[in-house]
């Protein structure tokens, strides 16, 4: 018996979810600004839809292309390489989700926050990936080859929406294993992306916040950890119009003005009278940031927190909104943990790190942007249906639905092969062949029959 070719699997059970998401948030119009216009061949919208569905099939890009007769693998790679300006596209799609879907479901008393964090994107064995460099992995405490992904996201404490990102290389030329190459230098967006890869993190944070302000993203606070919390950065963010809630390093080099004197955060805590008992908030006070040439000093609240069982193990939170009480500062800063969940889902189930092995920098950026849009779709589905499952569980549920339908499509191929064999090799009298086929289909499970397609007529020899 010949092997059945699985090239026409009917995996359209989740098609309405993808289609509705693309239509509701006007993604087709966004793609016109991001992708090069095509005069002939398959449209960019169809290629984008195809790439969006890949993680939910449980197969790689290569395996999906084999099962797809519409285009070849090179078409998908050209789409990734020719698409630029994804930072603007992600901001528009994310802002549309927030304004159209999330805000109407959210109480006015619940404030929105912008969260910054970064994660390593490893390309350990790649020597010719454009702008790849040595990056220090703080989780593994060693240097690895690859990139650092800086992300700005929005959260209301329930839903997490990524809004912008930058794929960072090393500013030091000696740390880069490969330089920028193979891109259209007349394309302003492609040039800008590579320039951003060599910018410092504080510069990119300010740039993303200005972009968020221009797109009218509803947010009051900016959250980040101790790697970004410098007094100069806090002054710059406050000047844009956002309040900051961040963790500060326990360092003698970070100073605030307290009692008209510049003091380190360690000295302020050492001189303070701590609260008695087992209170986790040991001390809080009002201070000022040190001014610089471009900004004025900002009043901040310093909140010192310690473990109940280990009072000497303390942390520092800083808030530019001095009207917040200490507990509220801790509560809002707790939202920053959602970025760790976001990176875990993207790397574990959406193939953020291993889904694209291209060398071209634009291709890697395009792949990351599509992963972010996939995460947006999962977040929207979870919020719309008040789903108690985590995004990882929701992802695997959609994958299971596709796999169940794949079984039905495979059985349909078997039945088609049976019909073809009967027509070609078996001689039946009158309408006996048609009746036999009808009886066979009638006895199949109804859940299977509704997904199967059979010929209307059954020709037989008389």
C-alpha positions in Angstrom: 0.0 0.0 0.0 1.3 3.5 -0.9 2.2 6.0 1.9 -0.6 8.6 2.3 0.8 12.1 1.7 -0.2 14.4 4.5 -0.2 17.7 2.6 -3.8 18.7 2.9 -4.5 18.5 6.7 -7.6 20.5 7.5 -6.4 22.3 10.7 -9.0 25.1 10.6 -10.6 24.7 14.0 -8.9 27.8 15.5 -9.1 29.7 12.2 -11.9 32.0 13.4 -9.7 33.0 16.4 -6.8 34.1 14.2 -9.0 35.7 11.6 -11.0 37.7 14.2 -7.9 38.9 15.9 -6.4 40.1 12.7 -9.6 41.9 11.7 -10.4 43.5 15.1 -7.0 45.1 15.5 -6.5 46.1 11.8 -3.3 44.1 11.5 -3.6 44.1 7.7 -3.2 47.9 7.6 -0.2 47.7 10.0 1.5 45.1 7.7 1.3 47.6 4.8 3.6 49.9 6.7 5.9 47.1 7.9 6.3 44.8 4.9 7.4 45.6 1.3 4.5 45.7 -1.1 4.3 42.7 -3.5 3.1 43.0 -7.1 2.4 39.3 -7.5 2.5 36.0 -5.7 1.1 35.1 -2.3 0.1 38.2 -0.2 1.9 39.3 2.9 -1.3 38.9 4.9 -1.4 35.1 4.1 2.3 34.7 4.9 1.8 36.5 8.3 -1.2 34.3 9.1 0.8 31.2 8.3 3.7 32.2 10.6 1.2 33.1 13.4 -0.1 29.6 13.4 3.2 27.7 13.4 3.6 27.3 17.3 0.1 26.0 17.6 0.6 23.2 15.1 3.4 21.6 17.2 5.7 21.5 14.1 8.6 23.6 12.8 8.5 26.1 10.0 10.1 23.5 7.7 7.5 20.8 8.5 4.6 23.2 8.0 6.0 24.4 4.7 6.2 20.7 3.5 2.4 20.4 4.3 1.6 23.7 2.5 1.3 23.8 -1.3 0.8 27.6 -1.5 4.4 28.7 -1.1 7.9 27.5 -0.2 10.2 28.1 2.7 12.2 30.8 0.9 9.0 32.9 0.7 8.6 32.9 4.5 12.3 33.8 5.0 12.0 36.7 2.5 9.0 38.0 4.4 10.9 38.0 7.6 14.0 39.6 6.1 12.1 42.4 4.2 9.8 43.4 7.1 11.1 46.4 9.1 9.7 48.9 11.6 8.1 46.3 13.9 8.6 48.6 16.9 5.9 50.9 15.6 3.7 48.0 14.5 3.8 46.3 18.0 3.0 49.6 19.7 -0.1 50.2 17.4 -1.4 46.6 17.8 -0.9 46.6 21.6 -2.4 50.1 22.0 -5.4 49.0 20.0 -5.9 45.9 22.3 -5.6 48.1 25.4 -8.0 50.8 24.2 -10.6 48.6 22.5 -10.7 45.5 24.7 -9.0 45.8 28.0 -10.0 49.3 29.2 -13.7 48.8 28.8 -13.4 45.7 31.0 -11.3 47.5 33.7 -12.4 49.6 36.6 -11.4 53.3 36.4 -9.7 52.9 39.8 -7.3 50.3 38.5 -4.1 52.0 37.1 -2.0 50.9 34.2 1.7 50.4 34.4 4.5 50.3 31.9 7.1 47.6 32.8 10.7 47.4 31.5 12.8 44.3 31.7 15.4 42.4 29.6 16.3 38.8 28.9 19.2 37.1 27.0 18.6 35.6 23.5 21.3 33.0 23.0 22.9 32.1 19.7 25.7 30.1 21.3 27.0 28.3 18.2 26.4 31.0 15.7 29.5 32.9 14.5 28.1 34.9 11.6 24.8 36.1 13.0 24.5 39.8 12.3 25.4 42.0 15.3 25.6 39.0 17.7 27.9 39.7 20.7 29.0 38.5 24.1 26.3 39.1 26.7 26.5 38.4 30.4 23.8 36.1 31.6 22.9 37.1 35.2 20.9 33.9 35.7 23.8 31.6 34.7 26.6 34.0 35.8 28.5 33.6 32.6 29.0 35.2 29.2 27.1 33.8 26.2 27.0 34.7 22.6 23.8 36.3 21.3 21.6 39.3 22.1 19.8 41.1 25.0 16.1 41.7 24.5 14.8 44.8 26.1 11.0 44.9 26.4 8.4 47.5 27.4 5.0 46.1 28.3 1.7 47.3 29.8 -0.1 45.7 32.7 -3.2 46.4 34.7 -2.3 43.7 37.2 -4.4 41.1 35.3 -3.5 41.3 31.6 0.0 41.7 30.2 0.5 43.2 26.8 4.0 43.7 25.2 4.2 47.1 23.5 7.8 47.6 22.3 11.2 45.9 22.2 14.8 46.4 21.1 17.2 43.7 20.3 20.5 44.8 21.8 24.1 44.0 20.8 27.2 45.2 22.6 28.3 48.8 22.2 31.9 47.7 22.5 33.2 46.6 19.1 35.6 44.0 20.6 32.6 42.1 22.1 30.7 41.8 18.8 31.3 38.6 16.9 29.8 40.0 13.7 29.1 43.5 12.4 26.0 44.8 10.5 25.8 43.6 6.9 23.4 42.6 4.2 20.7 45.2 4.5 19.2 47.9 2.4 20.9 51.0 3.6 18.3 53.2 1.9 15.6 51.8 4.2 15.4 54.1 7.2 13.6 51.6 9.4 16.2 48.9 8.9 19.0 51.3 9.6 17.2 52.6 12.7 16.9 49.1 14.1 20.6 48.5 13.9 21.4 51.8 15.4 19.1 51.0 18.4 21.0 47.7 18.9 24.1 49.8 19.8 22.3 52.3 22.1 22.5 52.3 25.8 19.6 50.9 27.8 18.6 54.3 29.5 18.5 55.9 26.1 16.1 53.3 24.7 13.9 53.4 27.8 13.4 57.2 27.3 12.8 56.7 23.6 10.2 54.0 24.2 8.4 56.1 26.8 8.2 59.0 24.4 6.7 56.7 21.8 4.2 55.4 24.3 3.2 59.0 25.2 2.7 59.8 21.5 0.5 56.8 21.1 -1.7 57.7 24.1 -1.1 54.5 26.0 -3.1 54.7 29.3 -0.4 54.3 32.0 0.5 56.1 35.2 3.6 54.3 36.5 6.8 52.9 35.1 8.2 49.8 36.8 11.7 48.4 36.5 14.3 46.7 38.6 17.6 47.9 40.0 19.5 47.7 36.7 17.7 50.8 35.4 17.0 52.6 38.7 19.5 55.5 38.6 18.6 59.0 39.8 19.4 60.5 36.4 17.0 58.0 34.7 14.3 58.7 37.3 14.6 62.5 36.6 14.3 61.9 32.8 11.2 59.7 33.1 9.5 62.1 35.5 10.1 64.9 33.0 8.2 62.9 30.3 5.2 62.7 32.6 5.3 59.3 34.3 5.8 58.3 37.9 8.5 55.7 38.7 8.3 52.8 41.0 11.6 50.8 41.0 14.0 48.8 43.1 17.3 50.6 43.9 20.7 48.9 44.3 22.2 48.6 47.8 25.2 50.6 46.8 27.4 53.4 48.2 27.4 55.0 44.8 23.7 55.8 44.6 22.9 59.0 46.4 19.7 60.9 47.3 19.4 64.3 49.0 18.2 63.8 52.6 18.2 66.6 55.2 19.9 68.9 52.7 22.8 66.4 52.4 23.7 64.0 49.7 23.6 60.5 51.3 23.9 57.0 49.9 20.9 54.7 50.3 22.9 52.6 52.8 23.7 55.6 54.9 20.1 56.7 55.0 19.0 53.3 56.3 21.9 53.1 58.8 20.9 56.4 60.4 17.2 55.7 60.4 15.1 54.5 63.3 13.6 51.2 62.2 10.1 50.0 63.0 9.9 47.5 65.8 8.5 44.0 65.7 8.2 41.8 62.6 7.0 44.5 60.2 8.3 43.8 56.7 8.4 47.5 55.9 11.2 48.6 58.2 11.5 52.3 57.2 10.2 54.9 54.7 11.2 58.5 54.2 11.0 61.4 51.7 14.1 62.4 49.8 15.1 64.1 46.5 17.1 62.9 43.5 20.3 64.7 42.6 19.7 67.1 39.7 21.7 67.0 36.5 22.1 69.5 33.6 18.9 68.7 31.8 16.5 67.9 34.6 15.4 69.2 38.0 15.4 67.3 41.2 12.4 65.1 42.0 10.9 64.3 45.4 10.8 60.5 46.0 9.7 58.1 48.7 12.2 55.5 49.7 10.7 52.3 51.2 13.0 49.9 52.9 11.7 46.3 53.1 13.1 43.3 54.9 12.2 39.6 55.4 10.4 39.0 58.7 12.8 36.2 59.7 15.9 38.0 58.3 15.8 41.7 59.1 19.3 42.3 57.9 18.3 41.1 54.4 16.6 44.3 53.1 15.7 45.9 49.8 14.9 49.4 48.7 11.9 50.6 46.6 11.7 54.2 45.3 8.5 55.9 44.2 8.2 59.4 42.6 4.5 59.4 43.7 5.0 60.4 47.3 1.2 60.3 48.0 1.2 56.5 47.8 1.3 54.6 51.1 4.1 52.1 51.7 1.9 49.0 51.1 0.6 50.4 47.8 4.2 51.0 46.6 5.0 47.3 47.3 1.8 46.1 45.7 2.3 48.0 42.4 6.0 47.0 42.2 4.8 43.4 42.5 3.3 43.6 39.0 6.8 43.6 37.6 7.0 39.8 38.1 4.6 39.3 35.2 7.5 40.0 32.8 9.3 36.9 34.1 6.1 34.9 33.3 6.0 36.5 29.9 9.5 35.5 29.0 9.0 32.0 30.2 5.9 31.5 28.0 7.6 33.1 25.0 10.6 30.9 25.3 8.9 27.6 26.4 5.9 27.5 24.1 6.2 30.2 21.5 9.8 29.4 20.5 11.1 32.9 21.0 14.7 31.8 21.2 14.9 28.8 18.9 12.1 29.5 16.4 14.3 31.5 14.0 17.8 30.4 13.1 18.4 33.2 10.5 21.6 35.2 10.4 20.0 38.4 9.1 19.2 40.9 11.9 15.9 42.0 10.4 14.7 38.4 10.2 15.4 37.8 13.9 13.6 41.1 14.8 10.6 40.1 12.7 10.4 36.7 14.4 10.4 38.3 17.8 7.6 40.7 16.7 5.4 37.8 15.6 6.0 36.0 18.9 4.9 39.1 20.7 1.7 39.3 18.6 1.0 35.6 19.4 1.3 36.4 23.1 -1.0 39.4 22.7 -3.6 37.1 21.1 -3.4 34.6 24.0 -3.7 37.4 26.5 -6.7 38.8 24.8 -8.4 35.4 24.7 -7.7 34.9 28.4 -9.1 38.3 29.3 -12.2 38.1 27.0 -13.4 34.7 28.4 -12.3 35.3 32.0 -10.1 32.2 31.7 -8.6 31.0 34.9 -6.0 29.0 33.0 -2.4 30.3 32.6 -1.3 31.3 29.1 0.7 28.2 28.8 -2.3 26.0 29.5 -4.4 28.0 27.1 -1.7 27.6 24.4 -1.5 23.8 24.8 -5.4 23.6 24.8 -5.4 25.3 21.3 -2.6 22.9 20.2 -4.6 19.9 21.3 -7.6 21.1 19.4 -5.5 21.3 16.2 -4.0 17.8 16.8 -7.5 16.3 17.3 -8.6 17.8 14.0 -5.5 16.5 12.4 -6.5 12.9 13.3 -9.9 13.6 11.7 -8.2 14.9 8.5 -5.9 11.9 8.4 -8.9 9.5 8.6 -10.5 11.5 5.8 -7.5 10.8 3.7 -7.8 7.1 4.5 -11.5 7.1 3.4 -10.6 9.0 0.2 -8.1 6.3 -0.6 -10.7 3.6 0.1 -13.2 5.3 -2.2 -10.6 5.6 -5.0 -9.6 1.9 -4.6 -13.3 0.8 -4.7 -13.9 2.9 -7.8 -10.9 1.6 -9.7 -10.6 -2.0 -8.7 -14.0 -3.4 -7.4 -16.9 -4.1 -9.8 -20.3 -3.6 -8.1 -23.8 -4.2 -9.4 -26.1 -1.1 -9.7 -26.2 1.3 -6.8 -24.8 -1.3 -4.4 -21.5 0.6 -4.1 -23.2 3.9 -3.3 -25.4 2.3 -0.6 -22.4 0.5 0.9 -20.5 3.9 1.2 -23.5 5.6 2.7 -23.9 2.9 5.3 -20.2 3.2 6.2 -20.4 7.0 6.6 -23.6 6.8 8.7 -21.9 4.5 11.2 -19.0 6.8 11.8 -19.0 9.1 15.0 -20.9 12.3 14.3 -18.0 14.5 15.7 -15.8 13.0 13.0 -18.3 13.2 10.2 -18.8 16.9 10.4 -15.1 17.5 9.7 -14.9 15.1 6.7 -15.7 15.9 3.1 -16.9 13.2 0.7 -17.7 13.2 -3.0 -21.4 13.8 -3.7 -21.6 11.0 -6.3 -20.2 7.5 -6.2 -19.7 6.2 -9.8 -19.8 2.4 -10.2 -19.9 -0.1 -13.0 -23.2 -1.7 -13.9 
